[in-house]
Amino acid sequence: MANVLITGASGFIGSFLVDEGLKQGLEVYAGIRKSSSRGYLQDKRIQFLEFDFSSREKVLVTLDECKKNNIRFKYIIHNAGLTKAQKKEDFYNVNCRNTIHFIEALKEADMVPEKFLFVSSLAAYGPGNPDTGEPVRNTHEPKPIELYGKSKLEAERYITSLTGFPWLIVRPTGVYGPKEKDYFIFFQTINRGLEPYIGFKKQVLTFIYVRDLVRLIFLALASQHVNKAWFVSDGKEYPSELFAEITKKALGKKTLRFTVPLFLVKTIATIGERVTGLWGSIPTLNTDKYNVLKSTNWRCEVEPLEKDFGFKAEYDLEKGVAEALAWYKKEHWL
């Protein structure tokens, strides 16, 4: 039986990757930290491996145990990473340096898989040109606007510099679905009858439902492609107002709509960052977040997905939001 190691398996995307791997009949190894919750990983077929990616030597400890038990991985999905951090350096340490430690250990242990798929992000390239409205493409120069995206880009650059290493990279746009916590805040706000907007310029957003993303990832692993990267979205574009309208309709809510000027958001972000910076931490609303909120073009190319895999998303935003909200209600998040 072919197997797959999924790092970051206890998180939002990771738990769906585990479910899809099992669905496809693979032997699934869930790579987690010692402190990780196993709440979303209850299937008895899951095999757990504890990893500490903070050094090559610590990764080797786990890999050596695998070798002793005759475990070698056909596929590895490196999904572990940080989207939020208390300290700025944490983004680089976790998203880039830990990836380097992992790959160096795989090479030293002679455990390089047939495919190593790195879950990156559209944030590694940043938003598209606001004037032309052109989608972000693989041929464009990456211009990340936040520390998270910069750390993902650095990891990508290391991976793509390797010789004889079978990498694949996916760069999803906004990923949403059951268990996700960032878009959930927006759903929660709408549920409370509030509909906030940042700035007066129209934003174009793109999304990918988590089930579509994990399906695409396994298509990439099973394909003949190697040393290639793709942006991933559902292929549609959504004005921010439409995202709100879809959510209001699904929740049956009326809202108070209001707009916060960009200059006020920037002022709050700058002051908050300076104050919390005294303790070495980052506030939720910071200058990075401001850069994201003010960006108006989050389009990305999806034609290569259809060309290489015949991929078409099964979920548009309306279908995905309805399913996600049903889960939040069932689990009493809403």
Secondary structure, DSSP 4 states (H G I P E B T S, - for coil): --EEEEETTTSHHHHHHHHHHHHTT-EEEEEE-TT---TT---TT-EEEE--TTSHHHHHHHHHHHHHTT---SEEEE----SS-SSHHHHHIIIIIHHHHHHHHHHHTT---SEEEEE--GGGT-PPPTTT-PPB-TTSPP---SHHHHHHHHHHHHHHH-SS--EEEEEESEEESTT-SHHHHHHHHHHTTEEEEESSSPPEE-EEEHHHHHHHHHHHHHSS--SEEEEE--S--EEHHHHHHHHHHHHT---EEEEE-HHHHHHHHHHHHHHHHTTT---SS-HHHHHHHH--B--B--HHHHHHH----S--HHHHHHHHHHHHHHTT--
